Amino acid sequence: MSAKRDGLYLTIRNNPKLCVTPQDLGLLYDGLSLDSNLDIKICYDADTPANWCQIPESGYHTDLPDGCIRVIGNLLFDDKFDFANSYKLYDIEVIYGSLTVTNSTLRTFNMFPNLIKVITTKDDAIPVHIYNNTMLAESFVSFTFKGAESGVPVTITNNPNLEVYDMMCSYLKTRKKAVVEKNRLNCGDYDSLPKRKYDRTPLNIDVYKGVPPFAQVSHLPGGGDDSGTLNNPWDRNTTDTDYYEEEVVATTTENGCSNGFAFTIIIFCIQFILLF
């Protein structure tokens, strides 16, 4: 480990038998502003908390278990984004690796309300790379998100509906200024703000369709396992009748008036007759 003017730089290489547990990886980074290039293996052991999860080589979240808080690997959102399993992202606070969002149909990052930081373990990896998303209008809007740790800049480009504000650009700064360009708003460049294209579905409505019932995504009380998503926003199925009240459609009479309107007229007439 060597000192730097603006932080620490950690290099681990040429140790083919070295295996680091996830909890040790957390100890390396917690509380430090650290650049790193770690050529290591991650080994899960009996002491690894259940909420530490490994992202598959594919980068997709489909096979992640429920309740992951810290994940290791390179997370990918693209045109194959799995909306039905997006509830698995809700509890994630730290990504040790990278986040890439490209060619997706996402409108927002509302599946990421608890994400705090993205930390790269390779000095040549872009920590957050968001590009070529035609529908994306909002990214990290939660006050929880604190940015990325890396020697490589965050890159957000070519997202025609995305607004990236000044404050977010300050959060996204690593050792280098974030590369933010060709979006609808680029770090407060309000003078060149184009008109946003109309979107019939401005939210990720697909996230709320086909979501498993509560019992399948959360551990029931008294189960003895605190790794479940006990408080995720999709803990109700959209088909639950006690959660969404169905709209009552008024039936009509032959003359085109609704039954409710006709009943109101009758009551009014009775009151009028009684008065006179």
C-alpha positions as YAML, in Angstrom:
chain: A
units: angstrom
residues:
- id: 1
  name: MET
  ca: [0.00, 0.00, 0.00]
- id: 2
  name: SER
  ca: [1.47, 3.35, -1.02]
- id: 3
  name: ALA
  ca: [0.52, 6.89, -0.09]
- id: 4
  name: LYS
  ca: [-0.91, 9.36, -2.60]
- id: 5
  name: ARG
  ca: [-1.47, 13.07, -2.42]
- id: 6
  name: ASP
  ca: [-5.23, 12.66, -2.64]
- id: 7
  name: GLY
  ca: [-5.72, 9.26, -1.08]
- id: 8
  name: LEU
  ca: [-4.35, 5.73, -1.00]
- id: 9
  name: TYR
  ca: [-3.57, 3.31, -3.79]
- id: 10
  name: LEU
  ca: [-3.68, -0.41, -3.11]
- id: 11
  name: THR
  ca: [-2.22, -3.03, -5.45]
- id: 12
  name: ILE
  ca: [-2.44, -6.78, -4.94]
- id: 13
  name: ARG
  ca: [-1.06, -9.03, -7.68]
- id: 14
  name: ASN
  ca: [0.97, -12.18, -8.35]
- id: 15
  name: ASN
  ca: [-0.63, -14.06, -5.49]
- id: 16
  name: PRO
  ca: [-2.35, -17.00, -7.23]
- id: 17
  name: LYS
  ca: [-3.33, -18.67, -3.96]
- id: 18
  name: LEU
  ca: [-4.59, -15.54, -2.24]
- id: 19
  name: CYS
  ca: [-8.29, -15.65, -1.49]
- id: 20
  name: VAL
  ca: [-10.10, -12.74, 0.17]
- id: 21
  name: THR
  ca: [-13.44, -13.07, 1.89]
- id: 22
  name: PRO
  ca: [-16.15, -10.50, 1.13]
- id: 23
  name: GLN
  ca: [-16.04, -9.22, 4.69]
- id: 24
  name: ASP
  ca: [-12.27, -8.61, 4.37]
- id: 25
  name: LEU
  ca: [-12.92, -6.76, 1.13]
- id: 26
  name: GLY
  ca: [-15.35, -4.55, 3.00]
- id: 27
  name: LEU
  ca: [-12.74, -3.82, 5.66]
- id: 28
  name: LEU
  ca: [-10.30, -2.64, 2.98]
- id: 29
  name: TYR
  ca: [-12.66, 0.03, 1.70]
- id: 30
  name: ASP
  ca: [-14.89, 1.06, 4.58]
- id: 31
  name: GLY
  ca: [-14.00, 4.57, 5.68]
- id: 32
  name: LEU
  ca: [-11.20, 4.99, 3.12]
- id: 33
  name: SER
  ca: [-10.88, 6.91, -0.10]
- id: 34
  name: LEU
  ca: [-9.04, 4.22, -1.97]
- id: 35
  name: ASP
  ca: [-7.92, 3.55, -5.53]
- id: 36
  name: SER
  ca: [-7.06, -0.07, -6.15]
- id: 37
  name: ASN
  ca: [-6.04, -2.74, -8.59]
- id: 38
  name: LEU
  ca: [-6.80, -6.05, -6.95]
- id: 39
  name: ASP
  ca: [-5.97, -9.29, -8.72]
- id: 40
  name: ILE
  ca: [-7.66, -11.51, -6.18]
- id: 41
  name: LYS
  ca: [-10.19, -14.28, -5.79]
- id: 42
  name: ILE
  ca: [-13.26, -13.80, -3.63]
- id: 43
  name: CYS
  ca: [-13.98, -16.74, -1.36]
- id: 44
  name: TYR
  ca: [-17.20, -17.01, 0.57]
- id: 45
  name: ASP
  ca: [-16.93, -18.86, 3.87]
- id: 46
  name: ALA
  ca: [-19.19, -19.85, 6.73]
- id: 47
  name: ASP
  ca: [-18.78, -16.42, 8.33]
- id: 48
  name: THR
  ca: [-19.83, -14.48, 5.23]
- id: 49
  name: PRO
  ca: [-23.19, -12.79, 5.91]
- id: 50
  name: ALA
  ca: [-26.07, -14.01, 3.77]
- id: 51
  name: ASN
  ca: [-26.63, -10.49, 2.45]
- id: 52
  name: TRP
  ca: [-23.23, -10.45, 0.69]
- id: 53
  name: CYS
  ca: [-23.87, -11.74, -2.82]
- id: 54
  name: GLN
  ca: [-21.88, -12.56, -5.93]
- id: 55
  name: ILE
  ca: [-23.08, -11.11, -9.23]
- id: 56
  name: PRO
  ca: [-23.03, -13.80, -11.96]
- id: 57
  name: GLU
  ca: [-20.52, -13.55, -14.81]
- id: 58
  name: SER
  ca: [-23.37, -12.49, -17.09]
- id: 59
  name: GLY
  ca: [-23.90, -9.39, -14.97]
- id: 60
  name: TYR
  ca: [-27.66, -9.98, -14.72]
- id: 61
  name: HIS
  ca: [-29.51, -9.77, -11.42]
- id: 62
  name: THR
  ca: [-32.06, -12.50, -12.20]
- id: 63
  name: ASP
  ca: [-30.28, -15.18, -10.18]
- id: 64
  name: LEU
  ca: [-29.36, -13.00, -7.22]
- id: 65
  name: PRO
  ca: [-30.91, -14.16, -3.94]
- id: 66
  name: ASP
  ca: [-33.35, -11.96, -2.07]
- id: 67
  name: GLY
  ca: [-32.08, -9.38, 0.39]
- id: 68
  name: CYS
  ca: [-28.59, -8.68, -0.99]
- id: 69
  name: ILE
  ca: [-27.06, -5.58, 0.64]
- id: 70
  name: ARG
  ca: [-23.50, -5.73, -0.71]
- id: 71
  name: VAL
  ca: [-22.76, -7.31, -4.07]
- id: 72
  name: ILE
  ca: [-19.48, -8.17, -5.77]
- id: 73
  name: GLY
  ca: [-19.08, -8.13, -9.53]
- id: 74
  name: ASN
  ca: [-20.12, -6.16, -12.57]
- id: 75
  name: LEU
  ca: [-23.84, -5.43, -12.70]
- id: 76
  name: LEU
  ca: [-25.37, -5.00, -16.16]
- id: 77
  name: PHE
  ca: [-28.72, -3.51, -17.19]
- id: 78
  name: ASP
  ca: [-29.43, -3.78, -20.92]
- id: 79
  name: ASP
  ca: [-32.25, -4.69, -23.30]
- id: 80
  name: LYS
  ca: [-32.66, -7.98, -21.42]
- id: 81
  name: PHE
  ca: [-33.40, -6.25, -18.10]
- id: 82
  name: ASP
  ca: [-35.48, -8.57, -15.91]
- id: 83
  name: PHE
  ca: [-38.31, -6.40, -14.58]
- id: 84
  name: ALA
  ca: [-40.00, -9.26, -12.75]
- id: 85
  name: ASN
  ca: [-36.93, -9.81, -10.54]
- id: 86
  name: SER
  ca: [-35.95, -6.17, -10.13]
- id: 87
  name: TYR
  ca: [-37.19, -6.24, -6.52]
- id: 88
  name: LYS
  ca: [-33.93, -8.08, -5.73]
- id: 89
  name: LEU
  ca: [-32.05, -4.81, -6.27]
- id: 90
  name: TYR
  ca: [-34.00, -2.89, -3.64]
- id: 91
  name: ASP
  ca: [-31.76, -3.52, -0.61]
- id: 92
  name: ILE
  ca: [-28.39, -3.15, -2.38]
- id: 93
  name: GLU
  ca: [-26.21, -0.50, -0.71]
- id: 94
  name: VAL
  ca: [-22.72, -1.10, -2.13]
- id: 95
  name: ILE
  ca: [-21.47, -2.56, -5.40]
- id: 96
  name: TYR
  ca: [-17.84, -3.76, -5.37]
- id: 97
  name: GLY
  ca: [-17.23, -3.75, -9.09]
- id: 98
  name: SER
  ca: [-19.16, -1.72, -11.64]
- id: 99
  name: LEU
  ca: [-22.61, -0.73, -12.86]
- id: 100
  name: THR
  ca: [-23.30, -0.55, -16.60]
- id: 101
  name: VAL
  ca: [-26.64, 0.57, -18.04]
- id: 102
  name: THR
  ca: [-26.90, 0.48, -21.82]
- id: 103
  name: ASN
  ca: [-29.59, 0.02, -24.48]
- id: 104
  name: SER
  ca: [-32.19, -0.51, -21.76]
- id: 105
  name: THR
  ca: [-35.85, 0.51, -21.64]
- id: 106
  name: LEU
  ca: [-35.55, 1.79, -18.08]
- id: 107
  name: ARG
  ca: [-37.18, 5.12, -17.27]
- id: 108
  name: THR
  ca: [-35.77, 5.55, -13.76]
- id: 109
  name: PHE
  ca: [-33.52, 3.87, -11.21]
- id: 110
  name: ASN
  ca: [-36.41, 3.52, -8.76]
- id: 111
  name: MET
  ca: [-35.36, -0.07, -8.07]
- id: 112
  name: PHE
  ca: [-32.18, 1.31, -6.42]
- id: 113
  name: PRO
  ca: [-33.42, 3.52, -3.54]
- id: 114
  name: ASN
  ca: [-30.79, 2.30, -1.06]
- id: 115
  name: LEU
  ca: [-27.67, 2.34, -3.24]
- id: 116
  name: ILE
  ca: [-24.90, 4.28, -1.49]
- id: 117
  name: LYS
  ca: [-21.73, 3.69, -3.47]
- id: 118
  name: VAL
  ca: [-20.07, 1.86, -6.36]
- id: 119
  name: ILE
  ca: [-16.45, 0.85, -5.66]
- id: 120
  name: THR
  ca: [-14.20, -0.53, -8.37]
- id: 121
  name: THR
  ca: [-11.50, -3.06, -7.56]
- id: 122
  name: LYS
  ca: [-9.72, -2.59, -10.92]
- id: 123
  name: ASP
  ca: [-7.99, 0.68, -11.77]
- id: 124
  name: ASP
  ca: [-9.01, 0.52, -15.44]
- id: 125
  name: ALA
  ca: [-12.73, -0.12, -14.93]
- id: 126
  name: ILE
  ca: [-15.42, 2.53, -15.31]
- id: 127
  name: PRO
  ca: [-17.37, 2.42, -12.04]
- id: 128
  name: VAL
  ca: [-20.67, 3.70, -13.47]
- id: 129
  name: HIS
  ca: [-21.25, 3.69, -17.22]
- id: 130
  name: ILE
  ca: [-24.68, 4.83, -18.43]
- id: 131
  name: TYR
  ca: [-25.05, 5.24, -22.18]
- id: 132
  name: ASN
  ca: [-27.45, 4.82, -25.12]
- id: 133
  name: ASN
  ca: [-30.67, 4.62, -23.08]
- id: 134
  name: THR
  ca: [-33.40, 6.39, -25.04]
- id: 135
  name: MET
  ca: [-36.10, 6.13, -22.34]
- id: 136
  name: LEU
  ca: [-34.05, 6.91, -19.22]
- id: 137
  name: ALA
  ca: [-35.19, 10.18, -17.62]
- id: 138
  name: GLU
  ca: [-33.91, 9.88, -14.03]
- id: 139
  name: SER
  ca: [-30.90, 8.11, -12.58]
- id: 140
  name: PHE
  ca: [-29.77, 8.47, -8.97]
- id: 141
  name: VAL
  ca: [-32.31, 10.79, -7.36]
- id: 142
  name: SER
  ca: [-32.11, 9.41, -3.84]
- id: 143
  name: PHE
  ca: [-30.21, 11.40, -1.21]
- id: 144
  name: THR
  ca: [-28.75, 8.07, -0.11]
- id: 145
  name: PHE
  ca: [-26.40, 7.78, -3.10]
- id: 146
  name: LYS
  ca: [-22.89, 9.13, -2.37]
- id: 147
  name: GLY
  ca: [-21.07, 8.39, -5.62]
- id: 148
  name: ALA
  ca: [-18.25, 6.14, -6.75]
- id: 149
  name: GLU
  ca: [-14.69, 5.25, -5.73]
- id: 150
  name: SER
  ca: [-12.36, 4.79, -8.68]
- id: 151
  name: GLY
  ca: [-9.40, 6.23, -10.54]
- id: 152
  name: VAL
  ca: [-11.53, 6.24, -13.70]
- id: 153
  name: PRO
  ca: [-14.31, 8.79, -14.26]
- id: 154
  name: VAL
  ca: [-18.00, 7.95, -14.19]
- id: 155
  name: THR
  ca: [-19.32, 8.16, -17.76]
- id: 156
  name: ILE
  ca: [-22.90, 9.15, -18.66]
- id: 157
  name: THR
  ca: [-23.43, 9.82, -22.36]
- id: 158
  name: ASN
  ca: [-26.02, 9.74, -25.12]
- id: 159
  name: ASN
  ca: [-29.18, 9.43, -23.03]
- id: 160
  name: PRO
  ca: [-31.51, 11.93, -24.75]
- id: 161
  name: ASN
  ca: [-34.13, 12.10, -21.96]
- id: 162
  name: LEU
  ca: [-31.79, 11.97, -18.95]
- id: 163
  name: GLU
  ca: [-31.30, 15.02, -16.74]
- id: 164
  name: VAL
  ca: [-28.04, 15.07, -14.77]
- id: 165
  name: TYR
  ca: [-28.01, 17.99, -12.32]
- id: 166
  name: ASP
  ca: [-25.07, 19.85, -10.80]
- id: 167
  name: MET
  ca: [-25.38, 18.16, -7.41]
- id: 168
  name: MET
  ca: [-25.39, 14.72, -8.97]
- id: 169
  name: CYS
  ca: [-22.27, 15.55, -10.97]
- id: 170
  name: SER
  ca: [-20.49, 16.44, -7.74]
- id: 171
  name: TYR
  ca: [-21.49, 13.09, -6.25]
- id: 172
  name: LEU
  ca: [-20.32, 11.27, -9.36]
- id: 173
  name: LYS
  ca: [-16.83, 12.74, -9.28]
- id: 174
  name: THR
  ca: [-14.12, 10.19, -8.52]
- id: 175
  name: ARG
  ca: [-10.44, 11.16, -8.78]
- id: 176
  name: LYS
  ca: [-11.53, 12.64, -12.07]
- id: 177
  name: LYS
  ca: [-14.45, 14.74, -13.16]
- id: 178
  name: ALA
  ca: [-17.40, 12.74, -14.45]
- id: 179
  name: VAL
  ca: [-17.84, 12.57, -18.22]
- id: 180
  name: VAL
  ca: [-21.42, 13.77, -18.77]
- id: 181
  name: GLU
  ca: [-22.43, 14.69, -22.30]
- id: 182
  name: LYS
  ca: [-25.11, 14.29, -24.98]
- id: 183
  name: ASN
  ca: [-27.86, 13.92, -22.40]
- id: 184
  name: ARG
  ca: [-30.92, 16.14, -22.06]
- id: 185
  name: LEU
  ca: [-29.23, 17.98, -19.18]
- id: 186
  name: ASN
  ca: [-25.48, 17.83, -18.60]
- id: 187
  name: CYS
  ca: [-24.41, 19.04, -15.16]
- id: 188
  name: GLY
  ca: [-26.59, 22.14, -15.17]
- id: 189
  name: ASP
  ca: [-26.25, 23.20, -18.80]
- id: 190
  name: TYR
  ca: [-29.73, 24.72, -18.78]
- id: 191
  name: ASP
  ca: [-29.16, 27.00, -21.78]
- id: 192
  name: SER
  ca: [-29.15, 24.10, -24.20]
- id: 193
  name: LEU
  ca: [-31.97, 22.13, -22.58]
- id: 194
  name: PRO
  ca: [-34.03, 20.52, -25.39]
- id: 195
  name: LYS
  ca: [-37.69, 19.70, -25.16]
- id: 196
  name: ARG
  ca: [-38.32, 16.27, -23.72]
- id: 197
  name: LYS
  ca: [-40.07, 13.74, -25.91]
- id: 198
  name: TYR
  ca: [-43.51, 12.65, -24.74]
- id: 199
  name: ASP
  ca: [-43.50, 9.29, -22.99]
- id: 200
  name: ARG
  ca: [-46.80, 7.54, -22.34]
- id: 201
  name: THR
  ca: [-45.22, 5.44, -19.58]
- id: 202
  name: PRO
  ca: [-42.82, 7.73, -17.68]
- id: 203
  name: LEU
  ca: [-42.26, 5.21, -14.89]
- id: 204
  name: ASN
  ca: [-40.98, 1.66, -14.92]
- id: 205
  name: ILE
  ca: [-44.51, 0.30, -14.95]
- id: 206
  name: ASP
  ca: [-43.24, -3.10, -15.98]
- id: 207
  name: VAL
  ca: [-41.52, -3.36, -12.61]
- id: 208
  name: TYR
  ca: [-44.89, -3.58, -10.93]
- id: 209
  name: LYS
  ca: [-46.30, -6.22, -13.27]
- id: 210
  name: GLY
  ca: [-45.76, -9.88, -12.65]
- id: 211
  name: VAL
  ca: [-43.94, -9.32, -9.36]
- id: 212
  name: PRO
  ca: [-44.08, -12.38, -7.08]
- id: 213
  name: PRO
  ca: [-46.42, -12.22, -4.07]
- id: 214
  name: PHE
  ca: [-45.15, -10.93, -0.74]
- id: 215
  name: ALA
  ca: [-44.52, -14.35, 0.79]
- id: 216
  name: GLN
  ca: [-42.22, -15.32, -2.05]
- id: 217
  name: VAL
  ca: [-39.92, -12.31, -1.82]
- id: 218
  name: SER
  ca: [-39.85, -11.68, 1.93]
- id: 219
  name: HIS
  ca: [-39.13, -13.82, 4.94]
- id: 220
  name: LEU
  ca: [-42.11, -14.15, 7.19]
- id: 221
  name: PRO
  ca: [-41.84, -12.78, 10.77]
- id: 222
  name: GLY
  ca: [-40.19, -15.19, 13.15]
- id: 223
  name: GLY
  ca: [-38.30, -16.99, 10.42]
- id: 224
  name: GLY
  ca: [-34.96, -16.33, 12.11]
- id: 225
  name: ASP
  ca: [-33.39, -14.89, 8.98]
- id: 226
  name: ASP
  ca: [-32.83, -11.15, 8.70]
- id: 227
  name: SER
  ca: [-31.46, -11.30, 5.17]
- id: 228
  name: GLY
  ca: [-34.85, -11.08, 3.46]
- id: 229
  name: THR
  ca: [-36.41, -8.03, 1.90]
- id: 230
  name: LEU
  ca: [-38.81, -7.32, 4.73]
- id: 231
  name: ASN
  ca: [-39.70, -3.85, 3.54]
- id: 232
  name: ASN
  ca: [-39.39, -3.75, -0.21]
- id: 233
  name: PRO
  ca: [-41.79, -1.55, -2.20]
- id: 234
  name: TRP
  ca: [-43.05, -4.41, -4.31]
- id: 235
  name: ASP
  ca: [-44.16, -6.58, -1.42]
- id: 236
  name: ARG
  ca: [-47.69, -6.55, -2.76]
- id: 237
  name: ASN
  ca: [-48.82, -8.09, -5.99]
- id: 238
  name: THR
  ca: [-50.62, -5.67, -8.30]
- id: 239
  name: THR
  ca: [-53.53, -8.11, -8.43]
- id: 240
  name: ASP
  ca: [-54.24, -7.79, -4.71]
- id: 241
  name: THR
  ca: [-57.78, -6.42, -4.49]
- id: 242
  name: ASP
  ca: [-57.23, -4.97, -1.01]
- id: 243
  name: TYR
  ca: [-54.32, -2.88, -2.28]
- id: 244
  name: TYR
  ca: [-55.73, -1.41, -5.46]
- id: 245
  name: GLU
  ca: [-59.38, -0.42, -5.48]
- id: 246
  name: GLU
  ca: [-61.02, -1.20, -8.76]
- id: 247
  name: GLU
  ca: [-62.56, 1.73, -10.54]
- id: 248
  name: VAL
  ca: [-66.35, 1.57, -10.48]
- id: 249
  name: VAL
  ca: [-67.77, 2.12, -13.95]
- id: 250
  name: ALA
  ca: [-71.22, 3.66, -13.90]
- id: 251
  name: THR
  ca: [-73.85, 1.89, -15.95]
- id: 252
  name: THR
  ca: [-76.13, 3.92, -18.20]
- id: 253
  name: THR
  ca: [-79.86, 4.06, -18.79]
- id: 254
  name: GLU
  ca: [-81.45, 3.87, -22.18]
- id: 255
  name: ASN
  ca: [-81.54, 7.63, -22.53]
- id: 256
  name: GLY
  ca: [-77.83, 7.91, -21.92]
- id: 257
  name: CYS
  ca: [-77.95, 9.08, -18.28]
- id: 258
  name: SER
  ca: [-76.15, 7.20, -15.56]
- id: 259
  name: ASN
  ca: [-78.14, 5.38, -12.87]
- id: 260
  name: GLY
  ca: [-76.60, 7.58, -10.22]
- id: 261
  name: PHE
  ca: [-77.65, 10.73, -12.07]
- id: 262
  name: ALA
  ca: [-81.20, 9.43, -12.61]
- id: 263
  name: PHE
  ca: [-81.52, 8.55, -8.91]
- id: 264
  name: THR
  ca: [-80.38, 12.06, -7.95]
- id: 265
  name: ILE
  ca: [-83.05, 13.60, -10.21]
- id: 266
  name: ILE
  ca: [-85.77, 11.45, -8.60]
- id: 267
  name: ILE
  ca: [-84.74, 12.51, -5.09]
- id: 268
  name: PHE
  ca: [-84.68, 16.15, -6.16]
- id: 269
  name: CYS
  ca: [-88.21, 15.86, -7.62]
- id: 270
  name: ILE
  ca: [-89.58, 14.27, -4.44]
- id: 271
  name: GLN
  ca: [-88.09, 17.05, -2.31]
- id: 272
  name: PHE
  ca: [-89.57, 19.67, -4.64]
- id: 273
  name: ILE
  ca: [-93.08, 18.12, -4.39]
- id: 274
  name: LEU
  ca: [-92.92, 17.97, -0.58]
- id: 275
  name: LEU
  ca: [-91.99, 21.64, -0.40]
- id: 276
  name: PHE
  ca: [-95.00, 22.69, -2.42]
...
